[in-house]
Amino acid sequence: MKKLNEWYFKAMNAAASKVNNERGSQTLEWLGIAAVVVIVVGVISQAFAGDSGIGDAIKSKFEEFIDSIG
C-alpha cells in the first residue's frame, strides 16, 4: 500500500507541474495575434488589388470621409 501511495503522489506531482507550467503561452498568444494581422492585411490587399467593387467601394468611402473632415 505504501508503494501505491508513493506512485500516486509522484503521478499527482508530475501532473500538477505540467498544468502549472505555462511557459511559452504568451509566445503562442503573440503568434496568434500576428497571424490575425497577416490575414487581415492580406484580405485588405486583395480587396484593393483586384477589379472587384469591394475595393472601389471602400476607397470611395475613405475619400468621402477624408473630404468631410477637410
Secondary structure, DSSP 8 states (H G I E B T S, - for coil): -HHHHHHHHHHHHHHHHHHH--TTHHHHHHHHHHHHHHHHHHHHHHHHHSS-HHHHHHHHHHHHHHHHH-
